[in-house]
Amino acid sequence: MEFKEILAISGMPGLYRYVAQSKNGIIVESLGDGRRMNASATSRVSALSEISMFTEGEDIPLAEVFTRMYAHTEGKEGLSHKESAEKMKAYFGEVLPEYDRERVHVSDIKKALSWFNILVAAGMTEFKLPTDGEEQTEE
């Protein structure tokens, strides 16, 4: 499983792995329970590899944020997304001290923590973005 295959679907909890194109959308597999389903063409689907986090300088790709979280937790799951807002902000400040505290909301931190824990529980240990050369060779 590669980071570029991981998807978030608006209105649906958890994360999904891209499986194949279907007639009416895409077929995805839940990372939580492994069930496959069809995500319709009208669903708002976001690849985690395309998401970045606001910082005081350049925006940082979510893959880099997850890599830092993985190093911070030494390969274990991170703080629960159900903790208090203050705890989540403090934890995120330890992992990513340069995050933009005005533009990154608690809901964004909550989502990042939840997604990270799902990925670690699913056995993901590397959060690498595809390079331009990799993208072109797979097409």
Protein Blocks (a to p, Z undefined) as FASTA:
>chain_A
ZZklpccdehiacjdddfbdcfklccdddfklopacdddfkbccddfklpccddfbdcdd
fklmmmmmmmmnnopacddfkbcfklmmmmmmmmmmmbcfklmcfklmmmmmmmmmmmmm
nopabdcdddfklmmmmZZ
